[in-house]
């Protein structure tokens, strides 16, 4: 591919509010990487998204929809089409499934190819909005998602491309790096169902009764937050466990943690798990869902999320065997350096854009 072809690349990234919130670090690294390669970029995102910490001055931000009223949908779509026509993109890059239908329509109207990212597992009855003509590649961040799409939507198998989300693994390991500091446990999970936390909180209560000294931060928001606070009060954990909203920057909270806990399987790629590993937290988690990062007794220690005793013993082992916990954390950092570098991510995405554009 010659230089003239590369200079012609003008991608438009299309993101949802969920993507801006959950995958902000990925998006920041991607935009910086594209800018470093002198690739002009436009970002289409909702009006209410805070992107000041993500985008630089080289990114053209296009807010959509301009008006939230359903009756004005056709007008707002026309405004977006006119803005994109003026920008003159060469390819569209949809960053999440929720914007797949919009991207498909825009690609048809603008007569452009596009690529689509799928970050979560699909159920058998789910419909994936993919154009057989214009969607060149489906990018997935995990092998488990690639296998899931191939099983549920075998017609798309040849289009799937696995590209790991990149991060910068820190040189230092945060896990028990200061002997005088109180042990800190961190967990991040949607607060939509109190049952997801009941066994974990019961295990934490038993650790406290047994004399372990620690504090715990629960990162998340959701409809069950009030119920969870009542549960913490009932278990006598309010002095030990604190609920922290999903506010940026996450690194300050994650870096303070010695142990990161994933209490339940998650059906989408978990960027907070990736970042927790990058700062050097020892991971305690469970298999199921998108679990590619969780490798037993290598990058993480495992427990049965439905068994309170299993969770207790797992956390007890990490608290008792601190050198073992640090080794788990260091193993995860080395795994990320080898498999999740930002440079490789940007390079692979760029190559996919170039190929799709042709």
N, C-alpha and C positions, 0 to 999 in steps of 0.2 A: 504494500500500500504506500503510495507516494505522499509527499508532504502536502501537496495541494488538497488531496482527499481529506487528510486529517484536519487541515485548517477549516474545511467546509463544515465540520461538525458543529451543530448548534442544537443541543438537546434542551427540551423542556421537561422539568421534573414536576410530577403531579402528586401532591401529598394530601392526606387527610389530617384532621386535628389529632387523631390517635397516633399517626406516624410521627408528627411533629413532637408530640409529648413523649411517646415511648422510645422512639428511635432517634432522638435529637443528637446524641453523640455520633451515631453512624452518619447522619445527614451532615453534621458539621465537618467530619473528617472527609466525606465524599466531596463536599463543595470546595474545601481547601485543596484537595487533591486535583480536582478539575481545574481550579484556578491556577495551580502550579503548572499544569500542562497547557495553560493559555487557552482553555476551552470555555467560551462564553456560555452562560447558563441562565435560564429563566426558571423560577419556582412558582408554581401555582398552588396556593394554599388558602384555607378559609380566613375570613376577616378577623376572627377573634384569636388567632394564633399568635403567641409571642415568639418571634423569631430573631429578635435583636442579638441574642447570644449565639445564634447559629449561622446566620448569613453574613457575608462581608459585602463591601461596597461594589464588588464586581458582579453580584447576582441581581438580576432584574426580578423583582417580586411582583406577581400578579395575583391580586386577591379575588377569590371566587367562592361563593357567589357575592356579587355586589349588593344585592338585596335578598333578604332571607324569605320574603313572602312567596309561598308556592305559586300564586297566580302570576308572578313575574319570572317564573323559571325560564320561559322561552326568551324573554328579554335579556336576562343575565347570561344565558348561554350564548346569545348573539354578541353581547359585549365581550365575552371571553374569546369567542371566535375571532372577532375583529382585532383584539389585542394580540392574539397569537399570529394572525396573518401579518400584522405590522412587524412583529418580532422576527418573522421568517425562520421558523425552526426547521431542522432537517430530520428530527426524530423525536418521538415522545417516550418518556420513561415514567411509567406508573409505579409508584412506590408501595402500593398496598391494594389488596383485593377490593376494598370498598369503593375505590375510584376506577375499577376496571371497566365498568359500563360507560362512564363518562369518557375515559381515554379511548375506548373503542369507537365511540361516536365521533370524537374529535379527529381521530386518525382517518376516519372515512371522509369527513368534511374537508380536512386539510390535505388529503391524499398523501398521507405519511405512514411509514412503518412505526411500530412501537415495541417496547419490551415491557414486561409485567413482572413485578416482584410478588411472590406469595410467601408470607411469613408464618402461616399457621396450617394446621391439619384440617382436612375437609372430611365431612361426613358423606356417606354414600349418596344422599339426596341433594347435596349442595350443587349449585350450578356455578361454574367458573366462566365468567364473561370473557371469552377469548375469540378474537377474529381469526378464522382459519387462513385468511389472506394476508392480514397486516401485522399480526403478532408474531415477531420473529423468534423471540426467546422468552421463557419463563424462568426468572432467576429465583432460586431458593437458597436460604442461608443454612440449611441442614439436610443431611442425607435422609433423615426420617421424613421430612416434608417431601423430598423428591420421590421416595418410595410410596408415600401416601397418594400423591397426585397420579403417579403411574398406575396405581391400583384402581383408584376411583375414576380417573380420566385417562385411560390408556392411549387415547387418540392424541394426547399432548406429550407423550413420553419423549419423542425425539426433540422437542423444543426445550426441555428442561435443562438448565445449567446451574450447577451448584457453585455458588461463590460465598465463601465464609465472610461474615461481617468482621471487619478489622478493628483492632484496638491497640493501645500502647501498654504493654505489660511493664509495670514499674520495676525499677532495679531493686528496690527494697521490698521486703515481705512484711506486711502489716500485722500478720498473725503472731500474737504474743511477743511483740518486739520490745516491749517494756515490762519487765517483771513486776515493777511496783504498781502498775496500772490494774484497775479492776477489769476482769474479763468482760468483754462486750460481745453479745450475740445480736445479729441483725437478720431480719427476715423481710422479704418483699413479696407480697401476694395481694391480689385484689380483695378488698374487704366486702365482698358481695355475699358471702355465705359463712356464718359463724362456725358451722360444722367443720370447715376447712382448718380451723385453728384449735378446736377443742382438745384433740389429743396432744398437740404441741404444747399448749398452755398447761395441761395436766402434767406433762413430763417436766416442764420448767418448774412447776410448783413442787414436784418431788425433789428436784435438784436443790431448790431453796431449802426445803425441809431437812435434806441431808447435809446442809451446812455449806454448800457451794456459794461462793460470793461472786456475783456478776450483775450486769445490767443488760437489758434487752430493748432493742428498737424495732418496732414493726412499721415498715414503710408501706403506705397504701392509703387509698380512699375507696369508699363504696357504701352501699346502702345498709350494710350490716355493722357499720362502725359503732353505732350506739349500743347494739346488742353485744358486741365484743367488749366494750368498756364495762358493761354490766357483768360479763363473764369474768373479766380481770378482777373486778371488785369482789365477786363471789369467791374467787379462788385466793384472794388476798395477795394479788400480784401488782397492785397499782403503784407500789413503791419501787418495783423492779422493772416492770414493762412499760414502755412509753410508745404511744402510737404517733408516728411522724407522717405528715402528708407528703404526697409525691411532689416535692418542690425541688427545683434545681438550685445549685449543683448537687448531684447525687454523690459525687466522689467524697465530699467531706464526711458524709454519714457512713458510706461504705468503707472508707479508709480507716475509720475509727473502730471498725469491727474486727474481732479476732476470728469469729466463726460466722459464716453466712448460711442461713437455713432456707431451703426451698421446701415448704411444708407439704405441697401437693403437686402431682404432675400438672404441667401446663401445656395446653394445646397449641401454643405459639412460641416462637423463639423468644427467650427471656433475655433482654439486653442488660438487665440489672445483674443477672447471674454472671454474664460475661464480664461486666465491669468489676464485680466483686472479686472474681478470679484475677483480674488484671492488677488490682491493688494488693493482692496477696492475702486474701481471707481464706481460711480453710472451709471448704464447702461440705455441708451435710445435706443430703437430698434424697430423692427417690426416683426410681425409674418409671417410665411411662410418659406419654405425650412427646414433646420435642426434647429429648434427653441426650442429645449428641455430646454435650459438654461434660456430662456426668459419667465418668469412667471409674468403676468401683475400685477403691483402694489405690487409685492413681491420682486422679484429679478431684476425687470426692470420696466420702464415706456414705454408705447407704443405710436407710431405715425403711421400715414399712409404715407408710403414713396412717394406716388404719390400726396400728398397734402402739399404744402409749408406751409400753415397756421397751419396744424396739427403738423408739425415738429417744427415750431416757438413756438407754445404754450407749447409743451412738454419740449423744452429746457428752455423756459422762466420760467416754473414751477420749474425746478430743480435749476435754478439760483436764483430765488426769495425765494424759500423755502429750505434753505440749510440743515436744520435739517431733513427735509423729504428726501432730497437727500442722506444724510449720513445714514439714516435708510434703504433706498433701498440698499445702498452699503453693509451695515452690514448684512442685510438679505441674500444677495447673498453669502457673506463669510460664513455665518452659513450653507447655503445650500450646499456649496462645502465641508465644513468640514464633513457634514453628508453623502453626496452622492458621493464625488469625492476624497476620500483619496488615497494617493499613495500606502499605505500598502495594501488596499483592491484591488487595481488594480493589483499590482504585485502578490498577493496571488491568485486572480482569473485567471490570465493568466498562472501562474505556474500550477494550478490545471487543466486547460484546456490542457496544454502541456502534463502533465502526463497521462491524460485520453486518449488523442489522440494517444500517443505513444503506449498504450496498444492494 
